Amino acid sequence: YEVEAWVYLPNAFTPNASGPNQNEGVKAIISGEKTMELIVFDRWGELVFETTSMSEEWNGQYKGKDMNTGIFVYTLYVLMIDGNEIDESGNVTLVR
């Protein structure tokens, strides 16, 4: 059978319900994955979020405290059930 492979990550989000993409966190929405890993770094390269679960999302916090507005870098690795791999990186803007 054929596997549909697509990935969605927002390029900006507002976790405090005051702007575009309000109440959304950063998470991968993937169809046909076997395993995945999503990692988010701040602008200094410090790890602020990591997950291997599609149901878990980054809410704009680090160690229980709200992060400031800014641009964060993510890396995403996905192994699809058909053996294909997706290895992406990009930016996401946190807006407060």
Secondary structure, DSSP 8 states (H G I E B T S, - for coil): -----EEE--SEEBTTSSSTTBT--B--EEESEEEEEEEEE-TTS-EEEEES-TT--B-SEETTEE--SEEEEEEEEEEETTS-EEEEEEEEEE--
